[in-house]
Amino acid sequence: MIKEYEIMSRGFECLARELGDVETETFIAFLLSNRFDYTKWRQDKFDDMTLSEIGKSAADYAKQHPFKGNATVI
């Protein structure tokens, strides 16, 4: 089982790699200051999409962002 600090570490590494240090700090500050509810945001984002649209969006994203690392099996 992955411990919380491992998840946080991996998450921060992903953010820093994709956004850079300054934008990562900005992103975290935004989440904290706005009491951002990720679960509600995801529900709202997909509420108006059909299953086919979600699948197409995921496939398009995968084509634009091919996986280049090692998969972690949990």
Secondary structure as GFF3:
##gff-version 3
##sequence-region A 1 74
A	DSSP	alpha_helix	4	19	.	.	.	ID=ss1
A	DSSP	alpha_helix	21	33	.	.	.	ID=ss2
A	DSSP	alpha_helix	38	47	.	.	.	ID=ss3
A	DSSP	alpha_helix	51	64	.	.	.	ID=ss4
###
